[in-house]
Amino acid sequence: MKNTITEDIQKHLECLGYEINASTDGDTDQFICEHPAWSNITVRITKDFVLMQSWYIIKPIPESVEFYKLFEELHKTVLVSRWNSFVSEKDSAIVLDIEAYAYGYDKQNFGKLLVQYEKEIHEHLGKFYKFGNEK
């Protein structure tokens, strides 16, 4: 692994029960992390900058003002995550890209970040699925 904090983050995630597939691409270390109860995440570490991402697919729905109002309301309340969306070229489904960022590694702060990230996903993800089912 290329980055000094990579091993600490990997151990932390494994301790939480994630199964990790690790790889390196240039200066970036990457983990594909799967968990039986929490969100699956991809973690990329470059020069002590940490990017966590989770993706969720919701059925194709027409873009609308109401859909974007969901994002507007969401971003007023979340603390650590950033939510984006794009349309899948494969099947026109909406893909939610949920991200969180950190710089460096501190065991306690990284743990708090993960817990808050997971809390925000579980608190808000259902709104998007519900919206997709109503349309």
The 8 nearest C-alpha neighbors of each residue, nearest first, counted from 0:
[[1, 2, 28, 23, 5, 6, 22, 3],
 [0, 2, 26, 28, 3, 27, 23, 5],
 [3, 1, 5, 4, 0, 46, 47, 45],
 [2, 4, 5, 1, 6, 47, 0, 46],
 [5, 3, 7, 2, 6, 104, 8, 47],
 [6, 4, 8, 2, 7, 3, 9, 0],
 [5, 7, 9, 8, 4, 10, 3, 0],
 [8, 6, 10, 4, 9, 5, 11, 104],
 [7, 9, 11, 5, 10, 6, 12, 4],
 [8, 10, 6, 12, 11, 7, 5, 13],
 [11, 9, 13, 7, 8, 12, 14, 6],
 [10, 12, 8, 14, 9, 13, 7, 15],
 [13, 11, 15, 9, 14, 10, 17, 8],
 [14, 12, 17, 10, 16, 15, 11, 9],
 [13, 15, 11, 12, 16, 10, 17, 9],
 [16, 14, 12, 13, 17, 11, 10, 34],
 [17, 15, 13, 14, 34, 18, 12, 35],
 [16, 18, 34, 13, 33, 12, 32, 15],
 [19, 17, 33, 32, 34, 13, 16, 20],
 [20, 18, 32, 31, 30, 21, 17, 33],
 [19, 21, 31, 30, 32, 22, 18, 29],
 [22, 20, 30, 29, 19, 31, 23, 28],
 [21, 23, 29, 28, 30, 24, 20, 0],
 [24, 22, 28, 27, 29, 25, 0, 21],
 [23, 25, 27, 26, 28, 22, 29, 1],
 [24, 26, 27, 23, 28, 1, 45, 0],
 [27, 25, 45, 1, 24, 28, 23, 46],
 [28, 26, 45, 24, 44, 25, 23, 29],
 [27, 29, 23, 44, 43, 22, 0, 24],
 [28, 30, 43, 22, 42, 21, 23, 27],
 [31, 29, 21, 42, 20, 41, 32, 19],
 [30, 32, 41, 20, 19, 40, 21, 42],
 [33, 31, 19, 40, 18, 39, 17, 30],
 [34, 32, 39, 18, 17, 19, 40, 31],
 [33, 35, 17, 37, 36, 39, 18, 16],
 [36, 34, 37, 33, 17, 16, 38, 39],
 [35, 37, 34, 38, 39, 33, 16, 17],
 [38, 36, 34, 35, 39, 117, 33, 17],
 [39, 37, 40, 34, 117, 36, 53, 33],
 [38, 40, 33, 32, 34, 53, 37, 41],
 [41, 39, 53, 32, 52, 38, 42, 31],
 [40, 42, 31, 52, 30, 51, 32, 53],
 [41, 43, 51, 30, 29, 50, 40, 52],
 [44, 42, 29, 50, 28, 49, 27, 30],
 [43, 45, 49, 28, 27, 48, 47, 29],
 [46, 44, 27, 48, 47, 26, 43, 28],
 [45, 47, 48, 2, 44, 26, 27, 3],
 [48, 46, 103, 45, 102, 44, 49, 4],
 [49, 47, 102, 45, 46, 44, 101, 103],
 [50, 48, 44, 101, 100, 43, 102, 47],
 [51, 49, 100, 43, 42, 99, 44, 52],
 [50, 52, 42, 99, 98, 41, 100, 40],
 [53, 51, 98, 41, 40, 97, 42, 50],
 [52, 54, 40, 97, 96, 39, 41, 98],
 [55, 53, 96, 95, 97, 94, 52, 56],
 [54, 56, 95, 94, 57, 53, 96, 97],
 [57, 55, 94, 93, 95, 92, 58, 54],
 [58, 56, 93, 92, 128, 94, 59, 55],
 [57, 59, 92, 60, 93, 131, 56, 91],
 [60, 58, 92, 91, 93, 57, 61, 131],
 [61, 59, 131, 58, 62, 134, 93, 92],
 [60, 62, 63, 59, 134, 66, 131, 93],
 [63, 61, 60, 66, 64, 67, 65, 59],
 [64, 62, 66, 65, 61, 67, 68, 60],
 [63, 65, 67, 66, 68, 62, 69, 61],
 [66, 64, 68, 63, 67, 69, 62, 130],
 [67, 65, 63, 69, 68, 64, 62, 70],
 [66, 68, 70, 69, 64, 65, 71, 63],
 [69, 67, 71, 65, 70, 66, 72, 64],
 [68, 70, 67, 72, 66, 71, 73, 65],
 [71, 69, 73, 67, 68, 72, 74, 66],
 [70, 72, 68, 74, 73, 69, 67, 75],
 [73, 71, 75, 69, 70, 74, 68, 76],
 [72, 74, 70, 75, 71, 76, 69, 77],
 [73, 75, 76, 71, 77, 72, 70, 81],
 [74, 76, 72, 73, 77, 71, 78, 70],
 [75, 77, 74, 73, 78, 72, 119, 71],
 [78, 76, 74, 79, 80, 75, 73, 119],
 [77, 79, 80, 76, 115, 119, 74, 116],
 [80, 78, 99, 77, 116, 115, 81, 112],
 [81, 79, 99, 98, 116, 77, 78, 97],
 [80, 82, 98, 97, 99, 83, 79, 74],
 [81, 83, 97, 96, 98, 80, 95, 84],
 [84, 82, 96, 95, 97, 81, 85, 70],
 [85, 83, 95, 94, 96, 93, 82, 86],
 [84, 86, 94, 93, 87, 95, 83, 96],
 [85, 87, 93, 91, 92, 94, 88, 84],
 [86, 88, 91, 92, 89, 90, 93, 94],
 [87, 89, 91, 90, 86, 92, 85, 93],
 [88, 90, 87, 91, 92, 86, 93, 59],
 [89, 91, 92, 88, 87, 59, 86, 58],
 [92, 90, 87, 59, 86, 88, 89, 93],
 [93, 91, 59, 58, 87, 90, 86, 57],
 [92, 94, 86, 57, 59, 56, 85, 87],
 [95, 93, 56, 85, 84, 55, 86, 96],
 [94, 96, 84, 55, 54, 83, 97, 56],
 [95, 97, 54, 83, 84, 82, 53, 94],
 [98, 96, 82, 53, 52, 81, 95, 54],
 [99, 97, 52, 81, 80, 51, 82, 96],
 [98, 100, 80, 51, 79, 50, 81, 52],
 [101, 99, 50, 49, 51, 98, 102, 48],
 [102, 100, 49, 48, 103, 50, 99, 104],
 [101, 103, 48, 47, 49, 104, 100, 50],
 [102, 104, 47, 48, 101, 105, 4, 49],
 [105, 103, 4, 106, 109, 102, 8, 7],
 [104, 106, 108, 107, 109, 103, 110, 7],
 [105, 107, 109, 108, 110, 104, 11, 7],
 [106, 108, 110, 109, 105, 111, 112, 104],
 [107, 109, 111, 110, 105, 106, 112, 104],
 [108, 110, 112, 106, 111, 107, 105, 113],
 [109, 111, 107, 113, 108, 112, 106, 114],
 [110, 112, 108, 114, 109, 113, 115, 107],
 [113, 111, 109, 115, 110, 114, 116, 108],
 [112, 114, 116, 110, 111, 115, 117, 109],
 [113, 115, 111, 117, 116, 112, 118, 110],
 [114, 116, 118, 112, 117, 113, 111, 119],
 [117, 115, 113, 119, 118, 114, 112, 80],
 [116, 118, 120, 114, 115, 119, 113, 121],
 [119, 117, 115, 121, 116, 120, 122, 114],
 [120, 118, 122, 116, 117, 121, 123, 115],
 [121, 119, 117, 124, 122, 123, 118, 116],
 [122, 120, 118, 119, 123, 124, 117, 125],
 [121, 123, 119, 120, 118, 124, 125, 126],
 [124, 122, 120, 125, 126, 121, 119, 73],
 [125, 123, 126, 120, 127, 121, 122, 128],
 [124, 126, 128, 127, 123, 129, 122, 121],
 [125, 127, 129, 124, 128, 123, 130, 69],
 [126, 128, 130, 129, 125, 124, 131, 123],
 [129, 127, 131, 125, 130, 126, 57, 132],
 [128, 130, 126, 132, 127, 131, 125, 133],
 [129, 131, 127, 133, 128, 132, 126, 134],
 [132, 130, 128, 129, 134, 133, 60, 127],
 [133, 131, 129, 130, 134, 128, 58, 127],
 [132, 134, 130, 131, 129, 128, 60, 127],
 [133, 131, 132, 130, 60, 61, 129, 59]]
